[in-house]
């Protein structure tokens, strides 16, 4: 099953994912900074994903 997405849908999904990650950190009572704990592979993946979303956000802002 294929689903075609436009940029607005993709942007909304990216915002939802970021909100889910923030909620997961809040739920786990985890620290908000990485200076309190060692950086894990998951932290690196999440940081990379956040950078991609921020880049997409800037590109969408330029288009509008």
Buried (B, 14 or more C-beta within 10 A) or exposed (E): EEEEEEEEEEBEEBEEBBEEBEEEEEEEEEEEEEEEEEEEEEEEEBEEBBEEBEEBBEEBEEEE
